[in-house]
């Protein structure tokens, strides 16, 4: 897969989901949504680029800790994100004590 990243310089969301599913795939989607919305801390690294994919692989749980940045970003909107860390289990998103979906979390962020 890394060879494809380096060769093609770009990945679709489906290709990123194939790298890993569950909470990892959801978190990659959250990273992509944050980049597209130009949320500070996520606005400079395109996760669809080879540079972005390599950055994510190197900093997922070490260094800048992308998961930690995502949790903090959601928290700034009053959303608690629990990273499941299991390949096929989804993250948990909560707002005002109620479990919500990932899509609902992004609607809150978008003010909808």
NORRA-V362054 format. One line per field, one symbol per residue. ss: DSSP state (@ for helix, = for strand, . for the rest). psi: psi as a letter, one per 40 degrees, with the letter a starting at -180 (. if undefined). A space follows every 50 residues. Layout:
ss=???
psi=???
This chain:
ss=.@@@@@@@.=..@@@@@@@..@@@@@@@@@@@@@@@............=@ @@@@@@@@@......@@@@@@@@@@...====.........====..=== .@@@@@@@@...
psi=dddddddeeiiidddddddiabddddddddddddddefhheeeehheeid ddddddddedeibegddddddddddeeehhhhhdeideiiihhihfehhi iddddddddef.
